[in-house]
């Protein structure tokens, strides 16, 4: 935790999405309090809680725990997952199970002043823009939104098309450059795509831009990636 805060502060970042898997386990109340306090003391904001609760797979009691942990961290958004089956492979029963679980979790979240946001990810019901929009419409809850990130191994134009489709429902963006497939590049490796994506995002209410991956998981690269993101946001050619 201390190293994450140190790296984020040195890079001039403004917020951190803390993960439930390592740094902020939902059942460790003392740890959650410490994470919140140390983040705020460093002048940073807890952007959201990165949970691994999967609607339609994990039980509602687990959703309640991560929602309560979200509130304890002092943030108002928890990232969740839309099941564990690709949209093309999900039968009606599976889809309805995800919808019902997400709606129930959203009701619990709303009671705690928390919103849910789906990970935009392969092998879930939010693996495409259209499936994401369909799911959000079917869940039909004001406390539910989606993240966005470039889908794996698609062209810049195709990635931007998915962003434009879900734009009004996006609450946060995972920022990274992979190409081809999951090969990690510096952020500027897809400079044109990200510059265009940031221009699209600028047309609506600001959303959190969360740096997610760096080459070789090297923390020493976070500062340069943060500079690259700021340059792209400012429209610089650097």
PyMOL commands that set and color helices and strands:
alter all, ss='L'
color gray80, all
select helices_A, chain A and resi 2-10+29-41+60-72+87-89+92-111+129-139+156-169+187-201+215-217+219-234
alter helices_A, ss='H'
color red, helices_A
select strands_A, chain A and resi 15-19+45-54+77-81+115-118+144-148+170-175+177-178+184-185+208-211
alter strands_A, ss='S'
color yellow, strands_A
deselect
rebuild
show_as cartoon
